[in-house]
């Protein structure tokens, strides 16, 4: 559980919460090996990068988190989403509040094509997003 924390901008490239299981050869695990993760009631302030980035995870709950980034904050990535899910299954995102009006911010949530669908999928409820005009609340790349 990662609960009731304050994450402040660090000027770095990597997300504040980052999970990317690798094989011994350094490649990304294609099996969803990280599981039973709960990220709840955290605040992320002025990161300028994804706040949460999860790869190859399952049984994830991301509940009631608030992510805000001021206009003047440095953004080391040319384009980014606030929450990135890649090859994740049985993942619930609920009550997420995002405020980032930078043109570099392309989506509140990005769901990769390798994420599960249906019962093994990603569900999103209660998203509240204040974004730039060209940004989208959810960039869902699944077929």
N, C-alpha and C positions, 0 to 999 in steps of 0.2 A: 504494500500500500504506500502510495505517495499522497499524503493528505495534509491540507491546511498549511501550505508553504507559500512563501513569497520568493519568486525568482525575478531578479532584476537584470537588466541588459548587461551583457558582458563584453560586447564589441567583437565577439568571436563569430565563427562561421557555423558552428554546430548547434543543434537544438538544445534547449535547457534539459529536456528529458529525451534521451536517445537510446533506443534499443536496436541493435543490429547484430544478431548472432552470426558468427562466421564459422566456416569449416576450417580444418587444419591448414588447407592451402590458401586461406585468406578470402575465398569466395563466399558470397552470401548464402546462408543456409536456405534451401528451398522448402524445407519442412518447417511448419510452425512450431518451433521448439520452445519458445518463451510463452508462458501461459499464466492465467490467473493474476492478471495485473489490474489494479484499481488505482486510478488517478482522480482524486476527488477534492473539490473545494480549494483549489490552488489559485494563486494570482500570479500572472506573468506580466511584467511591466517593462516596456521599452527594449524588447529583445532585438527587433529588426531581422529576425530569422524565424524559422519554425519554432514554436514553443515546445511542441511534442512531435517526435518523429519515431514511428515504430515500424520495424520490419520483421517479418516472419513470426508474428505473435498471434495468440488465440486466447479466447476467454478473457477479453479486455473490457473494462468499464471505464469510461472517461466521463465523469459526472460533475456538473456544476462548477466548471472552471471559468475564470475570467482572464482574458488576454487583451491588453491595451498597449498600443504603440503610438507615441507622439509623432507628429509630422517631421520634426527635426532630427529624429534618431537615425544614426548611421545604419545602412542596410548593406551588409557585405555581399549578399547574393543579388544578382540582377533581377531575378524573379523568385518568388517563394509563396508557399501556403502556410498558414498558421499551424495547422495540424496535418501531418502527412502519415497516411496509412498505406503500407506496401506489403502485399502478401499476408494480410491479416484476416482471421476468421473469427466468427462469433464475437463481434466487437460492437459495443453499444456506446454511442456518443449522445449524451443528453444534457440539456441545460447549459450548453457552451455559449458564452458571450464573447464576441470578438469586436474590437474597434481598431481599425488600421486603414487609413484612407490614402496611403502611399500608392502611387502608380506601380511600384515594384511588387506590391502585394497582389497576387493574382487570384487567390481564393482563401476562404476561411478554412475549408477542409478539402484535401485532395485524397481521393480514394483510387489507388492504382488498379490497373486491369487484372492484377493477380490476386486481388482480395476476393473473398468468398461472396456468394450470393445466396439468397434464400435463408434457410435456418442457419447456415454456416457463414452468413454474410455480415456486412456492416449495416447497422441501423442508426439513423440520426434523427433525433427528436429535439424540439425546443431550442433550435439554433437561433441566436439573436446576433446579427452581424451588421455593423456599420462599416461599409467598405467604399473604396474608390469607385467611380462610375463604371470602369472597365473590369472590375473584379466581380467574381461570382461567389455566392455563398458556398456552393459545393461543386467541385470539379470531379465528377465521377467518371473514371476512365474504363469502368467495367463494361464488357459487351452486353 
